[in-house]
Amino acid sequence: MKQRFKNMLERNRWIKGVPNSLTLCNSLCGFASILITLQAYKYGDDTNKMALIFALSAAMILFAMVFDALDGFAARLLNAGSMHGLQMDSLADMTTFGVAPATLVAVMAHNVDHLDTLREYVPICMLCAVYLGCAALRLATYNVHAMLEKKSSEKFSGLPSPGAAAAICVLVIFSAYSDLLPNARLIRYMPFYAALLGILMVSKIPYMHFAKWIVSTKRNKRRLFFLILLFAAWIASGFLYNWYAFPTLVVNIYVVWGPIAYLAVKLGLLQARVEFTQEND
């Protein structure tokens, strides 16, 4: 079976281009998110329409994460990993998980909070720049470690850039479809949260490798049971209140749990079990 698969790859060398095509789709989703975000300037007085535009922009970033996961899987499956693919992946991630979320937060603050003067808007831009700069530093560090062939681990060193982008996006979508978190209140604190996420990206705080954690559920019954419970809780929350509430809670607990667990380990309240690296994918 493996020999047939190898022969098929030899006969159809174009298949080797599938991972890069998926990476390109990732970057195109990020570009689409930026263009959608800029459409908010058409509806300066209609906060409801702006909220929906921002939610759609955030959804495009989340959708890009599917391509981000698939390109690595396809590269391993097709044995098509290369330095070209590595660089392309980081460039795509910089667009989708760096520039697009920073643009989303900055435009939201400018439009919804009516920051008309330069003095009001510059601090917002600086906070978003912290997020963007830290995303660039993290992805550059990942490239260096990947080229040095650092071994993979079950944990990240620092918050992964897709996780930081997801934390912003789920809050934006939840606020657009829920009265519990008014959009104006979200805008007031989101730039500060974005800057904090940026700092966490370049920190040494260990974060769970969620994709590997899910894969490990096949051989870990406790993790599988916990994953089923999470899925059941999401279904229940969707029928009882809002389909976006539970993912928002889970993603932001993931973000906050990293520093809490790190501090608990330093204080001797928890024991660190797994070593971690700077790997990003």
N, C-alpha and C positions, 0 to 999 in steps of 0.2 A: 504493500500500500504506500509506504513512504517512498519507495523507488518510483512508483507511478507518479506520485506527486512531484518528485524532483524532475522527472522526465517532462511533465507537463510545463513546469516552470522554464525548463530549457527550451521547449518549443515555443512558448509564449512569453518572451522576455518583457513584453509590455506590462505584464502583471506586476512586475517589480515596481512600476510607477504608481501602483494603487496607494501605498502609504503616503507618498508626497501629494497625491491628489486629495486625500483626506485632510492632510495638513493645510493645503490650500483652501479647502472648504472651511476649515477653522478660521483662517485669517479673513476670508470673505464674510463670515458671520460677524466678526468683529468690526469690519468696515461697514457692514449694513447697520449694525448697532449705532455706530457714530452718526451715520446719515439720518437714521430714524430719530435720534436724540435731537439733532439740529432742527427737525421739523417742529419742535415745540415752540420755536419763535413765531410761528404762524398764529398761535393761539395764546397770546400773552394774557388775555383777560378770561379765558375759559380754563379754570383749574382742573375740571373734570377731564377734558380732552387731553390736557397736558399730562395728567396722571396716567391715562391710558397709553399715551405715546411713550412715556418713560417706562411703563410696564412692558411694552412691546420691545423696547430697546434692551431691557434687562433680560427678557425671554430669549432674545437672539444670542446674548452672551452665554446663557445657560445651555442653549441648543449647541453652541460651539463646543461645549465640553464633551458632547457625544463624539464629535469628530476628533477631539483631542485624545479621547480614550481609544478610539478605533484605530488611529494611525499607528500608535505604538503596538497594538495587538496585531495589526496587519503586517507591520515590519518584522515582528518576531515570527509570525506564521509563515511568511513568504521568504524569510531569511534575507530581507532587503534593507537591513540597517546600514547606514553609512554616515560619514561626517557631514555630507550635504544635507541629509535628512535631519540630522541633529541640529544643524544651524537653522534650517528652515522651520523646524518645530519651535525653536525658541523665538524666532522672529514673529511667527504666527501668534504665539502666546503673548508676546509683548504687545501686539496690536489688540488682541481680544481680551486679555486679562490685565493689561496695563493701561493702554491708551483709552479703550472704550469705557471701562468703569470710571476712570478719572474724568473723562469728558461728560459722562452721564451725571456725576455728582456736581460738577462745576456748573453745567447748564441748568440743572434742577435748582441749584441755589440762586442762580442769576434770574431765572424766570419766575419761580414760585414765590421767592422771598422778596422780589422786586428790589434787588440791589442795584440801584441806578448810578451811584457814585463810585469812583475808582477806589476811594478809601475803604468802602464797604466790600468791594469785590476782590481786591488784592489778597486779603487774608484767606479767602475761600480758595483762590487759585494756588496760594502757597501750600495750603493743606493738601489739596489734590496733587500738587507737585511732589509732595513727600511720598504719597502713595505711588505715583508714577516712577519716581526715582528709585524707590525701594524695590519695585517690581523689576526694573531694569537690572539692578544690582543682583537680585536673587537669580534671575535667569542667566546672567553672565557667570555667576558662581557655579550654577548647574552645568553650564557648558564646560567650564574648566575641570570640574570633577568628572564629568563624563569622558573627557579626552584623556584624563589621567587614569581612567578605568577603575574608578572607585566602585567597590562592591555595593550591591543593592541592600536594602534594609526594610524592616517592617515599619520604620518611622522616618519622618522627614526631620531635618534640622531647620526649624522655622516654619511658619505657616506657608503652605504651597500657594502659588499664585492663583490657581483655579479656585481654591478654597476661599481666598480673600475676595475674589470677584463674586463668588457665589453668595458670600455674606452680604454684600451690597445689593445684589440683584434680588434675593428673596425678600429683603426688607422693602425694596421699591415695589415689587409686585404685590406683596401683602398689603402695603399701605394704599395701593390703588383699588383694592377690592375689599377693604375692611374699614369699618368706622372706629375700630379699636385703636388704630395708630394713624391719626390725622396726618395728611401729607405735609402740611406746613410745619408741624412739630418735627417730623422726620427730617425735613430739609435743614432745620436749625442745627441738628446734631450730626447729620451724615458726613459733612466734611471732616469733622474731628474723628469720627469713627473710621473714615477712610485712611486718615493719617496714622491712626493706631494700627490698623491692619497692615499698613506699609511697614511700620516698625517691627511688627510681629513676623513679617516675611523675612527680614534680614536678621532676626534674633537667632539665638541658639536653642530656643525652646523646642523640645521634641513634639511632633504631631503625628498622629496615627496615619499610616498609609491606607486610606479608606478602600481603594481598589483591591489591594492585596488582602485587606481584612475580609472583604466580601468573598474573594476567591478561597480564602482559608476556611470559610464556613462549610465547605464540602467535607472536610475532615475534622471539623470541630463542632460537635453537636450543641454545645452551649452557645457558641456564636450564631449558629443556625437558628436556634430557638429565639435568641435575642433579636435577630434580623426579622423573623416572622412576627414577633411582638411589635417591632417598630412599624412593620407594614400594616398590621391590624390596627394599631393606634392611628396611623395616617388615614385609613379608610373610615374609622369611627369618627375622627375629627372632621373629615370631609362631609359626612352626612349630618353631623350634629351642629357644626358651625361653619367652617371655611376650609376649602381644600389647600389653601396656601399657608395656613397657620402652623401646621405641624412641621413642614419642611423648613419654615423660617426659624422655628424654635430649635430644631435639630442642628441646622447649620451653624447657628450662632452659639449654641452650647458647645459645639465642636471647637469654635474659635476661642471661647472663654475658658474651656476646660484645659487647654494647653498651659497657659500661665498658672492656673490654679494647681494643676498636677505637678508642674515644675517646681513651684514654691513648696508644695507638700513634700516632694522628694528632698529638697534642700533642707527642710526642717526635720526630716526623718520620719514623717508621718506616712509616706509611701515608699515603696522600694522600686527602683528602676530595674526593669527586667530585660529590656531590649536596647542594644546600641543603635545609634542612628547616624545617617549620613546626610549630605547636602543634596541627595538625588531629588529630582523634581518630577520624574515620570517613571 
